[in-house]
Amino acid sequence: MYKHVTLLGWGKALPASRLSNDDLSQFLDTNDEWIFARTGIKERRISAFPVSEMAALAASNALACAGLGIHEVDLLILCTTTPDTLVPSAASRTLAKLGGANIACFDLNAACGGFLYAMHLAASLIESGAHRRILLVGAERLSWFQNWSQRATSILFGDGAGALLLCRDEQAGGAICTHIGGDCRGNEAIKVTDYGAGHNRYLKTSPSLNFLFDGKDVFKQAVSSMLLSARQVMAQACVDQTQLALYIGHQANARILQAVADKLGLDDDKVFSNIRHYGNTSAASIPIAVCEAIQQQRVRAGQRLLLTAFGAGYTFAAAYLKLPERLHVVVSPLSEQIPQMQSGLELIWQAVERDQRHAWSRQPTVQMNKAVSN
């Protein structure tokens, strides 16, 4: 338990362009009923802009909420699997957009578990006295990685960003507990192929990216791992399910969320879900959900949150978060939406045509993944 760490600000940023299940049915063998029944997703956001653009807006909103400027922050950690560039880091590009200088920053990639990994690290650094205020941002442009000929994965993911500002408070009194874990035996279950320094760049033709996903194993491991992590962090905080105001799990699949909540003995009114609107936004999922829970007054001053996440690599984590006693919902002067001129379908259409041509050229050897079990 961290006795001197508390939440000071929060903010989010979402692309305006939506990609609905009905849009997907225009080029995939699927429909709204099939997708929603298996995932709980109705639509997702698609960004025309890089991760740093969304991250900077989410961070700006969190700073505005706290009434601080970027130069009053000691460290920025950007959690992402989809950086603008490998060099420099997306965190550095985000900081430049915020007008920051002489501030430490770095990217952290633990996939969907990334934001809670960063919270674990940030809380430790603040508790130790190494830093006073740390801005955590989760931002993803997962639409960029999609192979739009693969129904199993292209229905799942969306783009967006969220941010939380943690600070040192001598009176916090144990407002945060965290737990992180991992199981590298899951390395092959969720992965993007043909990308990174492990890929043979000297081939004559560069293959399309493929987002591989073993849905059955992911479901089983996600439920058991998030449950393990949740129980660990609740034990640290000396709380049980009756003392929790709200449970926010990583928004990957509505059935996973419900399974974890059921095993924890939580009533439906204590479970927050926004997956139907955004899909799986990976590292951005938790901070976006926390922002919305506060804005919608699903949680109030002094109440307790349980957060859990699970991601590729198999990373898993949980956090207990007690909201400040003087919490008030701040309406940021900044927009939470990034305006875009095109619809989600228009933004991805060229990629759809390319991916389908590539899939047809490989027939009959190309096989669709089965990320969502029947």
For each residue, the residues with C-beta under 8 A, 3 or more apart:
1: 174 176 177 236 237
2: 5 123 124 126 127 172 174 175 176 177 178
3: 127 172 173 174
4: 126 127 168 169 170 172
5: 2 122 123 126 127 166 167 168 169 172 175 176
6: 166 167 169 172 175 176 324
7: 10 164 165 166 175 176 321 323 324
8: 66 68 133 165 166 167 324
9: 62 63 64 65 66 67 68 163 164 165 330
10: 7 61 62 65 162 163 164 165 287 290 291 294
11: 57 58 59 60 61 62 63 64 65 162 163 291 332 334 336
12: 58 61 160 161 162 163 287 288 291 292 336
13: 54 55 56 57 58 61 139 160 161 162 336 337 338
14: 45 54 159 160 161 278 288 336 337 338
15: 45 46 47 48 49 54 159 160 337 338 340
16: 45 337 338 339 340
17: 45 46 47 48 340 342 343 344 346 347
18: 43 44 45 46 343 344
19: 23 24 43 44 45 46 143 158 343 344 345 347 348
20: 23 24 32 42 43 344
21: 24 25 30 31 32 35 36 41 42 43 155
22: 25 26 31 32
23: 19 20 26 343 344 345
24: 19 20 21 27 28 30 35 154 155
25: 21 22 28 30 31 32
26: 22 23 345
27: 24 148 352 356
28: 24 25 148 151 154 155
29: 151
30: 21 24 25 34 35 151 155
31: 21 22 25 34 35
32: 20 21 22 25 35 36 42
33: 36 37
34: 30 31 37 38
35: 21 24 30 31 32 38 39 41 155
36: 21 32 33 39 40 41 42 276
37: 33 34
38: 34 35 253 255 372 373
39: 35 36 155 156 253 254 255 275 279 372
40: 36 253 254 255 257 273 275 276
41: 21 35 36 44 155 156 254 275 276 279 280
42: 20 21 32 36 276 277
43: 18 19 20 21 276 277 278 279
44: 18 19 41 143 157 158 159 278 279 344
45: 14 15 16 17 18 19 158 159 160 278 279 281 344
46: 15 17 18 19 143 158 159 344 347 348
47: 15 17 50 53 54 141 143 159 160 338 340
48: 15 17 340 342 347
49: 15 53 54 141 338 340
50: 47 53 54 84 90 93 141
51: 54 55 78 80 82 83 84 90 94 139 140 141 161
52: 55 56 84 90 93 94 97 139
53: 47 49 50 56 57 97 338
54: 13 14 15 47 49 50 51 57 58 139 141 159 160 161 284 338
55: 13 51 52 58 59 78 80 90 91 94 137 139 161 163
56: 13 52 53 59 60 94 97 98
57: 11 13 53 54 60 61 161 334 335 336 338
58: 11 12 13 54 55 61 62 137 139 161 162 163 284 287
59: 11 55 56 62 63 70 76 94 98 135 137 163
60: 11 56 57 63 64 98 332 334
61: 10 11 12 13 57 58 64 65 163 332 334 336
62: 9 10 11 58 59 65 66 135 137 163 164 165
63: 9 11 59 60 66 68 69 70 73 98 135 165
64: 9 11 60 61 67 330 332 333 334
65: 9 10 11 61 62 165 330 332
66: 8 9 62 63 165 167
67: 9 64
68: 8 9 63 72 73 133 165
69: 63 72
70: 59 63 73 95 98 99 100 103 135
71: 100 101 103
72: 68 69 133
73: 63 68 70 76 100 103 133 134 135 165
74: 103 104 131 132 133 134
75: 103 104 105 122 125 131 133 134 135
76: 59 73 91 94 95 100 103 104 105 134 135 137
77: 91 105 106 107 108 118 121 122 134 135 136 137
78: 51 55 83 89 90 91 94 105 106 107 108 137 138 139
79: 107 108 109 110 114 115 117 118 136 137 138 139 283 284
80: 51 55 83 90 107 108 109 114 138 139 140 282 283
81: 109 111 114 140 142 282 283 312
82: 51 140 141 142 144 145 282
83: 51 78 80 86 89 90 107
84: 50 51 52 90 93
85: 88 90 93
86: 83
87:
88: 85 92 93
89: 78 83 92 93 105 106 107
90: 50 51 52 55 78 80 83 84 85 93 94 107 139
91: 55 76 77 78 94 95 105 106 107 137
92: 88 89 95 96 105
93: 50 52 84 85 88 89 90 96 97
94: 51 52 55 56 59 76 78 90 91 97 98 105 137 139
95: 70 76 91 92 98 100 101 103 105
96: 92 93 99 100
97: 52 53 56 93 94
98: 56 59 60 63 70 94 95
99: 70 96
100: 70 71 73 76 95 96 103 105
101: 71 95
102:
103: 70 71 73 74 75 76 95 100
104: 74 75 76
105: 75 76 77 78 89 91 92 94 95 100
106: 77 78 89 91
107: 77 78 79 80 83 89 90 91
108: 77 78 79 80 114 117 118 121
109: 79 80 81 114
110: 79 113 114 117 283 311 313 315 317
111: 81 114 190 282 283 311 312 313 315
112: 250 252 280 282 283 285 309 310 311 312 315
113: 110 116 117 180 182 250 283 309 310 311 313 315 316 317
114: 79 80 81 108 109 110 111 117 118 138 282 283 309 311 315
115: 79 118 119 136 138 162 283 284 285 286 287 309
116: 113 119 120 178 180 286 307 308 309 317 318 319
117: 79 108 110 113 114 120 121 180 315 317
118: 77 79 108 114 115 121 122 136 138
119: 115 116 122 123 136 164 166 176 178 307 317 319
120: 116 117 123 124 178 179 180 317 319
121: 77 108 117 118 124 125
122: 5 75 77 118 119 125 126 131 134 136 166
123: 2 5 119 120 126 127 166 176 178
124: 2 120 121 127 128
125: 75 121 122 128 130 131 134
126: 2 4 5 122 123 129 130 131 132 133 134 166 167 168
127: 2 3 4 5 123 124
128: 124 125
129: 126 168
130: 125 126
131: 74 75 122 125 126 134 168
132: 74 126 167 168
133: 8 68 72 73 74 75 126 165 166 167 168
134: 73 74 75 76 77 122 125 126 131 165 166 167
135: 59 62 63 70 73 75 76 77 163 164 165
136: 77 79 115 118 119 122 163 164 165 166 287
137: 55 58 59 62 76 77 78 79 91 94 161 162 163 287
138: 78 79 80 114 115 118 161 162 163 281 282 283 284 285 286 287 288
139: 13 51 52 54 55 58 78 79 80 90 94 160 161 162 283 284
140: 51 80 81 82 157 159 160 161 281 282 283 284
141: 47 49 50 51 54 82 144 159
142: 81 82 145 146 157 158 159 280 281 282
143: 19 44 46 47 146 157 158 159 347 348
144: 82 141
145: 82 142 157 192 195 209 211
146: 142 143 150 153 154 157 209 211 348 351 355
147: 150 153 154 208 209 210 211 355 359
148: 27 28 154 348 351 352 355 356
149: 154 352 355 356 358 359 366 368
150: 146 147 153 154 210 211 355 359 368 369
151: 28 29 30 154 155 368
152: 155 156 213 215 368 369 370 371 372
153: 146 147 150 156 157 211 212 213 369 371
154: 24 28 146 147 148 149 150 151 157 211
155: 21 24 28 30 35 39 41 151 152 279 372
156: 39 41 152 153 213 252 253 279 280 371 372
157: 44 140 142 143 145 146 153 154 211 279 280 281 282
158: 19 44 45 46 142 143 278 279 280 281
159: 14 15 44 45 46 47 54 140 141 142 143 281 284
160: 12 13 14 15 45 47 54 139 140 278 281 284 288
161: 12 13 14 51 54 55 57 58 137 138 139 140 284 287 288
162: 10 11 12 13 58 115 137 138 139 284 285 286 287 288 289 290 291
163: 9 10 11 12 55 58 59 61 62 135 136 137 138 287
164: 7 9 10 62 119 135 136 287 290
165: 7 8 9 10 62 63 65 66 68 73 133 134 135 136
166: 5 6 7 8 119 122 123 126 133 134 136 176
167: 5 6 8 66 126 132 133 134
168: 4 5 126 129 131 132 133 172
169: 4 5 6 172 175
170: 4
171:
172: 2 3 4 5 6 168 169 175 176
173: 3
174: 1 2 3 177 237 322
175: 2 5 6 7 169 172 321 322 323 324
176: 1 2 5 6 7 119 123 166 172 319 320 321 322
177: 1 2 174 233 236 237 319 320
178: 2 116 119 120 123 233 317 318 319 320
179: 120 229 232 233 236 317 318 319
180: 113 116 117 120 229 315 316 317
181: 225 228 229 315 316 317
182: 113 313 314 315 316
183: 186 221 225 314 316
184: 187 313 314
185: 314
186: 183 189 190 217 218 221 312 313 314
187: 184 191 313 314
188: 191 212 214
189: 186 213 214 217 218 221 312 314
190: 111 186 212 213 214 218 311 312 313
191: 187 188 211 212 312
192: 145 195 209 210 211 212
193: 199 207 209 210 212
194: 199 206 207 208 209 210
195: 145 192 199 209
196: 199
197:
198:
199: 193 194 195 196
200: 203
201: 206
202:
203: 200 206 207
204:
205:
206: 194 201 203
207: 193 194 203 210 358
208: 147 194 354 355 358
209: 145 146 147 192 193 194 195
210: 147 150 192 193 194 207
211: 145 146 147 150 153 154 157 191 192
212: 153 188 190 191 192 193 369
213: 152 153 156 189 190 218 369 371
214: 188 189 190 217 218 369 371
215: 152 218 219 369 370 371 372 373
216: 219 220 373
217: 186 189 214 220 221
218: 186 189 190 213 214 215 221 222 371
219: 215 216 222 223 253 255 256 373
220: 216 217 223 224
221: 183 186 189 217 218 224 225 310 314
222: 218 219 225 226 252 253 256 310 316
223: 219 220 226 227 256 259 260 263
224: 220 221 227 228
225: 181 183 221 222 228 229 310 314 316
226: 222 223 229 230 249 250 256 260 308 309 310 316 318
227: 223 224 230 231 260 263 264
228: 181 224 225 231 232 316
229: 179 180 181 225 226 232 233 308 316 317 318
230: 226 227 233 234 260 264 306 308 318
231: 227 228 234 235
232: 179 228 229 235 236 318
233: 177 178 179 229 230 236 237 306 318 319 320
234: 230 231 237 239 240 241 306 320
235: 231 232 238
236: 1 177 179 232 233 320
237: 1 174 177 233 234 304 320
238: 235
239: 234 243 244 304 320
240: 234 243 244
241: 234 244 264 265 266 270
242:
243: 239 240 304
244: 239 240 241 247 266 270 304 305 306
245: 270 298 299 300 303 304 305
246: 270 271 272 293 298 299 303 305 306
247: 244 260 261 264 266 270 271 272 305 306 308
248: 272 286 289 290 293 305 306 307 308
249: 226 256 257 260 261 271 307 308 309
250: 112 113 226 280 285 286 308 309 310 311
251: 257 273 274 275 278 279 280 281 285 288 289
252: 112 156 222 256 257 275 280 285 310
253: 38 39 40 156 219 222 256 257 275 280
254: 39 40 41 257 258 273 275 276
255: 38 39 40 219 258 259
256: 219 222 223 226 249 252 253 259 260 310
257: 40 249 251 252 253 254 260 261 271 273 275
258: 254 255 261 262 271
259: 223 255 256 262 263
260: 223 226 227 230 247 249 256 257 263 264 308
261: 247 249 257 258 264 266 268 270 271
262: 258 259 265 266
263: 223 227 259 260
264: 227 230 241 247 260 261 306
265: 241 262
266: 241 244 247 261 262 270 271
267: 270 271
268: 261 271
269:
270: 241 244 245 246 247 261 266 267
271: 246 247 249 257 258 261 266 267 268
272: 246 247 248 289 292 293 298
273: 40 251 254 257 276 289
274: 251 277 278 288 289 292
275: 39 40 41 251 252 253 254 257 278 279 280
276: 36 40 41 42 43 254 273
277: 42 43 274
278: 14 43 44 45 158 160 251 274 275 281 285 288
279: 39 41 43 44 45 155 156 157 158 251 275
280: 41 112 142 156 157 158 250 251 252 253 275 285
281: 45 138 140 142 157 158 159 160 251 278 284 285 288
282: 80 81 82 111 112 114 138 140 142 157 285 311
283: 79 80 81 110 111 112 113 114 115 138 139 140 286 311
284: 54 58 79 115 138 139 140 159 160 161 162 281 287 288
285: 112 115 138 162 250 251 252 278 280 281 282 288 289 309
286: 115 116 138 162 248 250 283 289 290 307 309
287: 10 12 58 115 136 137 138 161 162 163 164 284 290 291
288: 12 14 138 160 161 162 251 274 278 281 284 285 291 292
289: 162 248 251 272 273 274 285 286 292 293
290: 10 162 164 248 286 287 293 294 305 307 321
291: 10 11 12 162 287 288 294 295
292: 12 272 274 288 289 295 296 298
293: 246 248 272 289 290 296 298 299 305
294: 10 290 291 297 298 299 323 327 329
295: 291 292 329
296: 292 293
297: 294 300 329
298: 245 246 272 292 293 294
299: 245 246 293 294 303 305 323
300: 245 297 303 323 327
301: 323 324 325 326 327 328
302: 322 323 324 325 327
303: 245 246 299 300 322 323
304: 237 239 243 244 245 320 321 322 323
305: 244 245 246 247 248 290 293 299 319 320 321 322 323
306: 230 233 234 244 246 247 248 264 318 319 320 321
307: 116 119 248 249 286 290 318 319 320 321
308: 116 226 229 230 247 248 249 250 260 316 317 318
309: 112 113 114 115 116 226 249 250 285 286 315 316 317 318
310: 112 113 221 222 225 226 250 252 256 314 315 316
311: 110 111 112 113 114 190 250 282 283 314 315 316
312: 81 111 112 186 189 190 191 315
313: 110 111 113 182 184 186 187 190
314: 182 183 184 185 186 187 189 221 225 310 311
315: 110 111 112 113 114 117 180 181 182 309 310 311 312
316: 113 180 181 182 183 222 225 226 228 229 308 309 310 311
317: 110 113 116 117 119 120 178 179 180 181 229 308 309
318: 116 178 179 226 229 230 232 233 306 307 308 309
319: 116 119 120 176 177 178 179 233 305 306 307
320: 176 177 178 233 234 236 237 239 304 305 306 307
321: 7 175 176 290 304 305 306 307
322: 174 175 176 302 303 304 305
323: 7 175 294 299 300 301 302 303 304 305 327
324: 6 7 8 175 301 302 327
325: 301 302
326: 301
327: 294 300 301 302 323 324
328: 301
329: 294 295 297
330: 9 64 65
331:
332: 11 60 61 64 65 336
333: 64
334: 11 57 60 61 64
335: 57 338 339
336: 11 12 13 14 57 61 332
337: 13 14 15 16
338: 13 14 15 16 47 49 53 54 57 335
339: 16 335
340: 15 16 17 47 48 49 347
341:
342: 17 48 346 347
343: 17 18 19 23 346 347
344: 17 18 19 20 23 44 45 46 347 348
345: 19 23 26 348 349
346: 17 342 343 349
347: 17 19 46 48 143 340 342 343 344
348: 19 46 143 146 148 344 345 351 352
349: 345 346 352 353
350: 353 354
351: 146 148 348 354 355
352: 27 148 149 348 349 355 356
353: 349 350 356 357
354: 208 350 351 357 358
355: 146 147 148 149 150 208 351 352 358 359
356: 27 148 149 352 353 359 360
357: 353 354 360 361
358: 149 207 208 354 355 361 362
359: 147 149 150 355 356 362 363 366
360: 356 357 363
361: 357 358
362: 358 359 365 366
363: 359 360 366
364:
365: 362
366: 149 359 362 363
367:
368: 149 150 151 152
369: 150 152 153 212 213 214 215
370: 152 215 373 374
371: 152 153 156 213 214 215 218
372: 38 39 152 155 156 215
373: 38 215 216 219 370
374: 370
